Amino acid sequence: MASAIPSLKVDRFKKIIALINAEKRVSLAEIEKILHVSRITIQRDLIELENRKLIRRFHGGAMSFDFSKDLYDYDLKKSINIEAKRVIAEKANRLIRENHHVCLDSSSTVYYLSETIFPSNVQAVTSSIDSFKNLSSREDVQVILAGGRINRKSNTITGPEAVAMIRNFSFDLAFISAESFIPHRGFFDPHQDEAQIKRAILECSREKVMLIDSTKLIAGSGIQICSNDEIDYVVTDKPDQPLLKKIFRDKLL
């Protein structure tokens, strides 16, 4: 029989859950300010609440389960951590050279890469309808939308037809993102169809670039996209994190 939770902890749990349900997504700093308890205590509480399937943690905070499910809504994903994603996009853009053949996945982080100014005469293939629209406005960029099934919820192209089409190409650079990171295993995505597209992109590229904002550097679940060793560059908004420096060293941008 499970032991009873102390009353003070129950009170904290109720306040944390009420805050997360109201705000959908909150940082550790916000919880610390409202509850007036130590960061370590909050982190322990969040771990316990996540183990009880009441919230979902991310690096630096927590979100409601309903909100984490809604993150598959592409417009919502694009609206989260915009400044961090733009910083990442500008760094990633520096890897692209004139006449390069590149492939962009359908992630919201890579979407912001499609907003940057590419060098001339770049050929880009993407599974993102929104990225395709961005790049189509450039006269000096040849852009191809992967053929396949339209996922209207995420505004992306998926399915075996898209995978087969991507495998017809050979790319200089592949730009992908992930939903979570497990240090000793690599990068993961909870959606099988998206993971298959990302794997195909990586298989067909000479250099592989992972774009990931620091809120996703958490132990998550899902399908493995790739191991740490398969990635040539990791582009993030906070590259000075000790764990990342230890694992990726000179791959970090």
HUWOUR-V241497 format. One record per backbone hydrogen bond with DSSP energy under -0.5 kcal/mol. NH is the residue of the N-H (numbers start at 1). CO is the residue of the C=O. E is the energy in kcal/mol with one decimal. If there is no record, write none. Layout:
NH_CO_E / NH_CO_E
This chain:
10_6_-2.3 / 11_7_-2.2 / 12_8_-2.0 / 13_9_-3.1 / 14_10_-2.6 / 15_11_-2.0 / 16_12_-2.9 / 17_13_-2.8 / 18_14_-2.4 / 19_15_-2.3 / 20_16_-2.6 / 21_17_-2.7 / 22_18_-1.8 / 23_19_-2.8 / 24_20_-2.6 / 25_23_-1.2 / 26_62_-2.7 / 28_60_-2.7 / 31_27_-2.0 / 32_28_-2.7 / 33_29_-2.1 / 34_30_-1.9 / 35_31_-2.8 / 36_32_-1.9 / 42_38_-2.0 / 43_39_-2.6 / 44_40_-2.2 / 45_41_-2.3 / 46_42_-2.7 / 47_43_-2.1 / 48_44_-2.1 / 49_45_-2.7 / 50_46_-2.5 / 51_47_-2.3 / 52_48_-1.5 / 53_50_-2.0 / 54_49_-2.7 / 55_49_-0.7 / 56_63_-2.9 / 58_61_-2.3 / 59_215_-1.3 / 61_58_-2.2 / 62_26_-2.5 / 63_56_-3.0 / 64_24_-2.1 / 68_64_-2.1 / 69_65_-1.9 / 70_66_-1.9 / 71_67_-0.8 / 72_69_-1.5 / 73_70_-2.7 / 74_72_-0.7 / 74_153_-1.2 / 77_73_-2.3 / 78_74_-2.3 / 79_75_-0.9 / 79_76_-0.7 / 80_77_-1.3 / 85_81_-2.3 / 86_82_-2.3 / 87_83_-2.1 / 88_84_-2.2 / 89_85_-2.4 / 90_86_-2.2 / 91_87_-1.8 / 92_88_-2.6 / 93_89_-2.3 / 94_90_-0.8 / 94_91_-0.8 / 95_92_-1.8 / 96_93_-1.4 / 99_120_-1.6 / 100_97_-1.8 / 102_100_-0.6 / 102_123_-3.0 / 103_173_-1.8 / 104_125_-2.7 / 105_175_-2.2 / 111_107_-1.5 / 112_108_-1.0 / 112_109_-0.6 / 113_109_-0.7 / 113_110_-0.6 / 114_110_-1.4 / 115_112_-0.6 / 116_113_-1.4 / 118_116_-0.7 / 121_140_-1.2 / 122_119_-0.6 / 122_140_-0.8 / 123_100_-2.3 / 124_122_-0.6 / 124_142_-3.1 / 125_102_-2.1 / 126_144_-2.2 / 127_104_-1.4 / 129_127_-0.5 / 129_155_-1.7 / 130_155_-0.6 / 132_128_-2.1 / 133_129_-2.0 / 134_130_-2.0 / 135_131_-2.5 / 136_132_-1.8 / 137_133_-0.6 / 137_134_-1.1 / 138_135_-1.7 / 139_137_-0.6 / 141_138_-1.1 / 142_122_-2.1 / 143_141_-0.7 / 144_124_-2.9 / 146_126_-2.8 / 146_144_-0.6 / 149_158_-2.7 / 151_149_-0.6 / 151_156_-3.2 / 152_150_-0.9 / 154_151_-0.5 / 155_151_-1.6 / 156_151_-1.5 / 157_127_-2.8 / 158_149_-2.8 / 163_159_-1.9 / 164_160_-2.6 / 165_161_-2.1 / 166_162_-2.4 / 167_163_-1.9 / 168_165_-1.5 / 169_166_-1.8 / 171_204_-3.1 / 172_101_-2.9 / 173_101_-1.6 / 174_207_-2.0 / 175_103_-2.9 / 176_174_-0.6 / 176_209_-2.4 / 179_188_-1.9 / 180_188_-1.5 / 181_216_-0.5 / 181_218_-2.1 / 182_186_-3.0 / 183_181_-0.6 / 185_182_-2.4 / 186_182_-3.2 / 187_226_-2.2 / 188_180_-2.5 / 189_223_-2.2 / 192_190_-0.6 / 195_191_-2.4 / 196_192_-2.2 / 197_193_-1.5 / 198_194_-2.3 / 199_195_-2.4 / 200_196_-2.1 / 201_197_-2.3 / 202_198_-2.2 / 203_199_-2.4 / 204_200_-1.2 / 205_202_-1.5 / 206_171_-2.6 / 207_172_-1.4 / 209_174_-2.9 / 210_233_-2.9 / 211_176_-3.2 / 211_209_-0.6 / 212_210_-0.6 / 212_235_-2.4 / 216_213_-2.1 / 217_214_-1.1 / 218_216_-2.3 / 220_218_-0.9 / 223_189_-3.2 / 225_187_-3.2 / 226_187_-1.1 / 230_227_-0.6 / 231_228_-1.2 / 232_208_-2.2 / 233_208_-1.8 / 234_251_-2.2 / 235_210_-3.3 / 235_233_-0.5 / 236_234_-0.6 / 241_238_-1.1 / 245_241_-2.3 / 246_242_-2.1 / 247_243_-2.0 / 248_244_-3.1 / 249_244_-0.7 / 249_245_-0.9 / 251_248_-2.6 / 252_249_-1.4 / 253_234_-2.6
